[in-house]
Every structure is written in structure tokens, then in C-alpha cells.
């Protein structure tokens, strides 16, 4: 597999993280959160293909589906809270509540990196430099995560409360899409 194919694969795997973080960024995140979230997603996107390489297909598919559903439900919850707070006119939903919580952060990172686990299964059947491939996937996912958070922050700052409503709707849609096959 050449480096261009690996890069294209990495971009495809990073799109979930980008879209999720776009919605979170709209709600408002601090620079510290951007760094923590981006680094966590980066690490998960490196570890998951490695786990997929070494793990059995059945165990990975069962655990992967459960984690994806749990992560999707968390996104729906966050999005619903954002939509509710936007419609009620109350305080904006502060994503720090969930993202500072270690379990919430890990669950979100796991949910957007489950596809990297299955890619690891298929990489095992090919002649690839696994560490290089996993490293590229992780770096690209980390950069796409940061880009989504920064772009979301810009949109949120410019558009204000309507952006929180849009970001909430986006998170609910992404969560529902993750649950439905």
C-alpha cells in the first residue's frame, strides 16, 4: 500500500472525528479541550488499527458495535442538551461537562475510532508497514479533530446562539447515523 493510499484511508477514517468535533466546537471549547480531545482521538486512531491487527474479528465486531452505540447515544444526549438550551434561551450547553470527564472523553474517542479497528483487521491481510500506517491514520485523525473543533469555534463565535442550535442538531444527526446501519 503506497503512502497516498494510506493518506486517503486516514482522511476517510478522520471524517467522523471531524464532523463530531465541528458540532462540539460550535458549542464552545477551550484551547485546552481542543488539545486534549485532538490528542485523545489521535492516540485512539493509532491504537485501534493495532488492536484490530492483533484482535480476533468476532470480539472486535461485538465490542466495536457496543462502543459505537454508546458513543452515538452520548452524542445524541449532548446534541439534545444543546438544542434544548438553545430553544429555551437558557445558558449555552457547555461541553466541558462531558469532555472533562475522562469516561466521556474516552467514549467519544472510541466511538469515532471504531472504524479504525475494523481497518486494522483488513490491514492484517495485506503487506503493510503497520506502525507507519497506524501513525499516519492517528496523525491525520488528530489534525482533522483539531480542525473540526477550531472551525466549530469560529462558526459558534460568529453566529452565536443559532450555531449552538445547529451544532446540537448536527450532533444528534451524527449520533443517529452511527446507530443506524
Legacy VTK file of the C-alpha trace (Angstrom):
# vtk DataFile Version 3.0
C-alpha trace
ASCII
DATASET POLYDATA
POINTS 181 float
0.000 0.000 0.000
1.589 3.290 -1.037
1.648 6.430 1.123
-1.081 8.141 -0.952
-3.452 5.247 -0.343
-2.612 5.267 3.367
-3.249 9.022 3.491
-6.594 8.663 1.666
-7.566 5.911 4.101
-6.563 8.143 7.025
-8.686 11.045 5.746
-11.670 8.734 5.312
-11.228 7.459 8.877
-10.875 11.010 10.241
-14.154 12.298 8.830
-16.228 11.008 11.776
-13.960 12.804 14.226
-14.066 15.988 12.136
-17.860 16.088 11.915
-18.360 15.249 15.592
-15.867 17.924 16.640
-17.431 20.505 14.361
-20.613 20.209 16.431
-18.705 20.261 19.716
-16.666 23.261 18.618
-19.815 25.218 17.830
-20.941 24.741 21.433
-17.677 26.274 22.584
-14.467 24.585 23.635
-11.348 25.927 25.263
-7.885 25.647 23.749
-7.032 23.088 26.438
-10.024 20.983 25.402
-9.009 21.210 21.743
-5.584 19.838 22.628
-6.895 17.092 24.926
-9.625 15.943 22.545
-7.328 16.030 19.497
-4.573 14.111 21.288
-7.027 11.514 22.616
-8.533 10.921 19.163
-5.019 10.750 17.683
-3.991 8.071 20.189
-7.180 6.069 19.648
-6.693 6.177 15.878
-3.205 4.749 16.319
-4.145 2.098 18.882
-7.335 0.843 17.209
-5.744 -0.379 13.949
-3.048 -2.063 16.031
-5.725 -3.750 18.164
-7.605 -4.725 15.028
-4.445 -6.250 13.625
-3.939 -8.415 16.701
-7.501 -8.994 17.919
-9.956 -11.560 16.652
-12.686 -10.472 14.263
-15.636 -11.629 16.339
-14.573 -9.974 19.605
-13.763 -6.742 17.815
-17.050 -6.572 15.953
-19.107 -7.179 19.126
-17.137 -4.689 21.250
-16.929 -2.248 18.371
-20.685 -2.147 17.829
-21.391 -1.703 21.559
-18.883 1.159 21.855
-20.226 2.796 18.705
-23.791 2.684 20.059
-22.714 4.056 23.453
-20.775 6.860 21.766
-23.710 7.605 19.479
-26.080 7.841 22.442
-23.669 10.240 24.141
-23.629 12.428 21.008
-27.431 12.389 20.851
-27.559 13.391 24.516
-25.063 16.246 24.022
-26.858 17.422 20.888
-30.242 17.236 22.596
-28.943 19.311 25.515
-27.571 21.909 23.089
-30.851 22.077 21.140
-32.867 22.296 24.369
-30.726 25.084 25.815
-30.848 26.986 22.528
-34.635 26.766 22.243
-35.246 27.560 25.921
-32.920 30.553 25.699
-31.057 29.492 28.806
-27.350 29.090 29.286
-25.456 27.533 26.415
-24.584 23.894 26.715
-21.030 23.704 27.967
-19.345 20.598 26.536
-16.770 20.730 29.361
-19.289 18.857 31.499
-18.810 15.715 29.424
-15.394 16.269 27.887
-13.541 16.931 31.137
-14.971 13.675 32.408
-12.431 11.007 31.477
-15.063 8.412 30.609
-16.977 10.803 28.361
-13.815 11.766 26.503
-12.708 8.148 26.092
-16.164 7.087 24.955
-16.309 9.799 22.305
-12.791 8.978 21.092
-13.605 5.268 20.969
-16.851 5.831 19.103
-15.177 7.787 16.286
-12.268 5.364 16.015
-14.171 2.069 15.779
-13.847 2.103 12.011
-10.056 2.181 12.512
-10.388 -1.080 14.468
-12.008 -2.828 11.518
-9.426 -1.333 9.173
-6.796 -2.960 11.374
-8.444 -6.332 10.721
-8.188 -5.851 6.971
-4.643 -4.478 7.171
-3.590 -7.779 8.684
-4.328 -9.463 5.364
-2.126 -7.035 3.407
1.567 -6.429 3.337
1.766 -3.006 5.002
4.053 -1.281 7.437
1.540 -1.402 10.277
3.257 1.127 12.546
3.644 3.674 9.737
0.055 3.163 8.603
-1.346 3.448 12.144
0.822 6.531 12.775
-0.436 8.270 9.628
-4.035 7.376 10.483
-3.579 8.774 14.008
-1.883 11.994 12.919
-4.469 12.726 10.241
-7.351 11.996 12.655
-5.776 14.264 15.279
-5.386 17.111 12.785
-8.941 16.632 11.481
-10.257 16.633 15.058
-8.481 19.906 15.823
-9.686 21.390 12.524
-13.298 20.459 13.328
-13.050 21.973 16.804
-11.430 25.181 15.535
-13.870 25.577 12.642
-16.760 24.940 15.039
-15.405 27.589 17.427
-15.198 30.137 14.608
-18.732 29.389 13.439
-20.011 29.436 17.034
-18.385 32.793 17.769
-19.708 34.404 14.588
-23.225 33.036 14.558
-23.808 32.716 18.308
-26.891 31.024 19.708
-28.119 29.817 16.309
-24.817 27.997 15.908
-25.443 26.145 19.176
-28.814 25.010 17.808
-27.179 23.933 14.525
-24.342 22.181 16.339
-26.812 20.337 18.552
-28.832 19.203 15.560
-25.606 18.108 13.838
-24.568 16.007 16.857
-27.999 14.356 17.054
-27.886 13.523 13.326
-24.373 12.091 13.619
-25.400 10.047 16.653
-28.474 8.651 14.911
-26.405 7.887 11.795
-23.898 5.984 13.948
-26.680 3.788 15.401
-28.464 3.036 12.139
-26.733 0.520 9.860
LINES 1 182
181 0 1 2 3 4 5 6 7 8 9 10 11 12 13 14 15 16 17 18 19 20 21 22 23 24 25 26 27 28 29 30 31 32 33 34 35 36 37 38 39 40 41 42 43 44 45 46 47 48 49 50 51 52 53 54 55 56 57 58 59 60 61 62 63 64 65 66 67 68 69 70 71 72 73 74 75 76 77 78 79 80 81 82 83 84 85 86 87 88 89 90 91 92 93 94 95 96 97 98 99 100 101 102 103 104 105 106 107 108 109 110 111 112 113 114 115 116 117 118 119 120 121 122 123 124 125 126 127 128 129 130 131 132 133 134 135 136 137 138 139 140 141 142 143 144 145 146 147 148 149 150 151 152 153 154 155 156 157 158 159 160 161 162 163 164 165 166 167 168 169 170 171 172 173 174 175 176 177 178 179 180
